Amino acid sequence: MAKFNSLRSLLALVAEDDWELEGMDVKTAFLHSEVEETIYMEIPDGLDIEEPGSPTNQRIACRLMKSLDGLKQSPKAW
């Protein structure tokens, strides 16, 4: 967590030197990166997604296209 005085000093420098300031949401950074490997995830309990013609006792998996928080590959992909 940044101190308020540090943030105010940074904003003063940006305003004085006419710099451009950009921000990003670090909490969702892992969710926006593409996954290079082929990763499949079992659908969590509670989601009623059924594939037409599949047996009722068979679990469905989905392929991840974007990274999720908690994957070993997430920091590398980000």
C-alpha positions in Angstrom: 0.0 0.0 0.0 1.4 3.4 -1.0 1.5 6.2 1.4 -0.6 9.2 0.6 2.5 11.6 0.6 4.3 9.4 -1.9 1.2 9.4 -4.2 0.8 13.1 -3.9 4.5 13.7 -4.8 4.2 11.4 -7.8 1.1 13.3 -9.0 2.8 16.6 -8.5 5.8 15.5 -10.7 3.3 14.3 -13.4 1.5 17.6 -13.4 4.7 19.7 -13.4 6.5 17.9 -16.2 3.4 17.2 -18.3 3.9 13.4 -18.2 1.2 10.9 -19.1 0.0 8.8 -16.2 -1.5 5.3 -16.7 -3.0 3.0 -14.1 -3.9 -0.7 -14.1 -5.8 -3.1 -11.9 -3.3 -5.6 -10.5 -6.0 -7.8 -8.9 -7.3 -8.8 -12.4 -3.9 -8.7 -14.3 -3.8 -12.6 -14.5 -7.3 -12.7 -16.0 -6.3 -10.8 -19.1 -3.3 -12.8 -20.2 -3.5 -15.5 -22.9 -2.4 -19.1 -22.0 0.1 -20.6 -24.4 -0.2 -24.2 -23.1 -3.3 -26.4 -23.6 -5.0 -26.5 -20.1 -8.3 -28.2 -19.3 -10.3 -27.5 -16.2 -13.1 -29.6 -14.7 -16.3 -27.6 -14.4 -16.9 -26.8 -10.7 -19.8 -28.4 -8.8 -23.0 -26.3 -8.9 -22.8 -25.5 -12.6 -25.4 -27.4 -14.6 -23.7 -27.6 -18.0 -24.6 -30.7 -20.0 -23.3 -31.7 -23.4 -26.1 -33.0 -25.6 -25.8 -36.8 -26.0 -23.4 -37.3 -23.2 -24.0 -39.8 -20.3 -25.3 -38.2 -17.1 -22.4 -39.6 -15.0 -19.7 -38.1 -17.2 -18.0 -34.9 -16.1 -17.5 -32.1 -18.6 -14.2 -30.2 -18.9 -13.5 -26.9 -20.5 -10.3 -25.6 -22.2 -8.9 -22.4 -20.7 -8.1 -19.6 -23.2 -7.2 -17.0 -20.6 -5.2 -17.3 -17.4 -6.7 -17.8 -14.0 -5.4 -16.7 -10.6 -3.8 -19.7 -9.0 -2.4 -21.4 -12.1 1.4 -22.0 -12.1 1.5 -20.5 -15.6 -0.3 -17.2 -14.6 2.8 -15.2 -13.6 4.7 -16.2 -16.7 1.7 -15.4 -19.0 1.2 -12.0 -17.4 
